[in-house]
Amino acid sequence: MSYTSITHPEDIARNVSQVQALRPNGQSQSIRKRYLGGDGSIITLTVQVLRIGSGESGHLVGTMSAAAPLGSMIAGPRHDDRLPHSLWRRAKDLLAVMQARDKTLGGDLFADHAWALLLSVYVAEAESRIATVDSVASQLGLNRATLDRWIRVLEAKSLVDPPDSMRQALQLTRSGIDDVERLLSTRSLVDVS
């Protein structure tokens, strides 16, 4: 499937010329464009895209982000809790609450290392950052041995891939992303207001 098959018809010509202008292995370019959702909705995103390689073996690599405030991003059916920005914001908020809790009440009272690790890697991926074992250990205030143990547990549950040997980069598996996003989009069943 080509990116043009999901691009809004009015954006195809402009988008194709922008993509053709990308130099192989050159700088990335920011492209604002509209996509067609599976339900017919129009989704406006900014894509930071670059071309790796050239010819038949070349590929486009891109990172998408919301191009407009959430209220105006989608025309048509809305599921705001499942939008990437909402999920990223909720993950950041949860991490901030966990860190404030540990700072205020003491980290020795709570041990939610697996969830904190999943959230840290999820947020890093959403922000196009590489989550290394050392950076996550530092962010969560964990020693390397403790973090390594939790990484092995999460690997066994198929939630994270084994760390890349060269950079020690952590990544969520597809099922790990799906599970984290399912939890992040969960609403409280009890009205607490």
LINURCOR-V695700 format. One record per residue. N is the residue number from 1. OMEGA is omega in degrees with one decimal (* if undefined). D_CENTER is the distance of its C-alpha to the mean C-alpha in Angstrom with 1 decimal. Layout:
BEGIN
N | OMEGA | D_CENTER
N | OMEGA | D_CENTER
END
This chain:
BEGIN
1 | 178.8 | 22.3
2 | 177.3 | 22.1
3 | -179.0 | 19.7
4 | -178.4 | 22.9
5 | 178.3 | 23.3
6 | 178.1 | 20.4
7 | 177.7 | 21.2
8 | -176.0 | 23.4
9 | -178.9 | 27.0
10 | -178.3 | 27.9
11 | -171.9 | 25.1
12 | -175.6 | 25.8
13 | 179.8 | 28.6
14 | -177.8 | 26.9
15 | 179.2 | 23.6
16 | 179.9 | 25.6
17 | 177.5 | 27.6
18 | -179.8 | 24.6
19 | 178.8 | 23.1
20 | -179.9 | 26.6
21 | 179.8 | 26.9
22 | 177.7 | 24.2
23 | 175.9 | 26.0
24 | 178.5 | 25.2
25 | -179.9 | 23.4
26 | -179.9 | 23.7
27 | 174.5 | 21.7
28 | 179.3 | 18.6
29 | 176.9 | 19.3
30 | -178.6 | 17.6
31 | 175.1 | 18.5
32 | -177.2 | 18.5
33 | 178.3 | 19.2
34 | 175.3 | 19.5
35 | 174.0 | 18.4
36 | 177.4 | 20.3
37 | 179.9 | 18.7
38 | -179.8 | 20.3
39 | 179.4 | 22.3
40 | 179.4 | 23.6
41 | 177.7 | 21.6
42 | -176.8 | 20.7
43 | -179.8 | 17.2
44 | -177.7 | 17.2
45 | 168.2 | 14.3
46 | -179.6 | 14.4
47 | 172.8 | 13.6
48 | -170.2 | 13.9
49 | 174.1 | 15.7
50 | -180.0 | 18.0
51 | 176.5 | 20.6
52 | -178.2 | 21.0
53 | -179.6 | 24.5
54 | 179.0 | 27.0
55 | -177.8 | 29.0
56 | -178.0 | 28.3
57 | -178.9 | 26.3
58 | -180.0 | 23.9
59 | 170.8 | 20.4
60 | 177.3 | 18.1
61 | -177.0 | 14.6
62 | 173.3 | 12.3
63 | -177.2 | 9.1
64 | 174.3 | 9.3
65 | -179.6 | 9.5
66 | -177.8 | 12.0
67 | -177.4 | 15.4
68 | 175.1 | 17.5
69 | -175.3 | 17.8
70 | -178.2 | 16.5
71 | -178.0 | 20.1
72 | -174.2 | 20.8
73 | -175.6 | 17.7
74 | 173.0 | 18.8
75 | -177.6 | 22.5
76 | -178.1 | 23.4
77 | -175.8 | 22.2
78 | 174.8 | 19.7
79 | -170.4 | 17.4
80 | -177.3 | 15.8
81 | -179.6 | 14.4
82 | 178.6 | 12.1
83 | -177.8 | 10.9
84 | -178.8 | 7.2
85 | 179.5 | 8.9
86 | -179.6 | 10.9
87 | 178.6 | 8.6
88 | -178.9 | 6.9
89 | -179.8 | 10.7
90 | 178.2 | 12.0
91 | 178.2 | 10.1
92 | 179.5 | 11.4
93 | 179.2 | 14.7
94 | 177.5 | 15.2
95 | -179.8 | 14.8
96 | 178.4 | 17.2
97 | 179.6 | 19.6
98 | -179.7 | 19.7
99 | 177.2 | 20.4
100 | 177.9 | 23.0
101 | -179.3 | 24.5
102 | -179.6 | 25.0
103 | -176.9 | 26.5
104 | -173.2 | 28.8
105 | -179.2 | 29.9
106 | -179.6 | 29.4
107 | -178.6 | 26.8
108 | 179.1 | 29.6
109 | -172.4 | 29.6
110 | 177.9 | 26.1
111 | 177.6 | 24.4
112 | -172.7 | 21.0
113 | -178.0 | 19.7
114 | -179.3 | 17.8
115 | 178.6 | 15.7
116 | 178.5 | 15.3
117 | 179.0 | 14.1
118 | 179.2 | 11.5
119 | -179.6 | 10.2
120 | 179.8 | 10.6
121 | 178.8 | 8.7
122 | -179.5 | 5.7
123 | 179.0 | 6.2
124 | 179.3 | 7.1
125 | -179.9 | 4.4
126 | -179.7 | 2.7
127 | 179.8 | 6.4
128 | 175.0 | 7.3
129 | 174.8 | 9.4
130 | 177.1 | 11.1
131 | 176.9 | 11.6
132 | 178.0 | 15.3
133 | -178.9 | 17.5
134 | -179.0 | 19.6
135 | 178.4 | 17.0
136 | 178.0 | 15.7
137 | 179.6 | 19.4
138 | -178.8 | 20.3
139 | -176.5 | 17.7
140 | -179.3 | 18.7
141 | -179.5 | 22.4
142 | 173.0 | 22.9
143 | -173.7 | 25.2
144 | -178.5 | 24.2
145 | 179.0 | 26.3
146 | 179.8 | 24.7
147 | 178.6 | 21.1
148 | 178.1 | 22.3
149 | -179.4 | 23.9
150 | 175.6 | 20.8
151 | 178.9 | 18.8
152 | 178.0 | 21.7
153 | -179.0 | 21.7
154 | 173.3 | 18.0
155 | -179.3 | 18.8
156 | 178.2 | 21.8
157 | -179.7 | 19.9
158 | 178.0 | 17.6
159 | 174.7 | 14.4
160 | 173.6 | 13.8
161 | 174.3 | 15.2
162 | -179.6 | 18.2
163 | 175.1 | 17.5
164 | -172.2 | 18.2
165 | -176.3 | 21.8
166 | -176.7 | 22.0
167 | -175.3 | 19.2
168 | -179.2 | 18.6
169 | 177.3 | 14.8
170 | 175.6 | 12.9
171 | 173.4 | 10.3
172 | 172.5 | 9.6
173 | 176.7 | 11.8
174 | 179.6 | 11.3
175 | 175.7 | 13.3
176 | 177.5 | 11.5
177 | -179.4 | 8.2
178 | -178.9 | 10.9
179 | 179.0 | 12.9
180 | -179.3 | 10.5
181 | 176.5 | 9.5
182 | 179.1 | 13.3
183 | -179.8 | 14.3
184 | -179.0 | 12.2
185 | 178.7 | 13.9
186 | 177.4 | 17.2
187 | 175.7 | 19.9
188 | 178.0 | 22.9
189 | -178.1 | 25.9
190 | 176.6 | 28.3
191 | -176.3 | 28.8
192 | -179.1 | 29.0
193 | * | 30.3
END
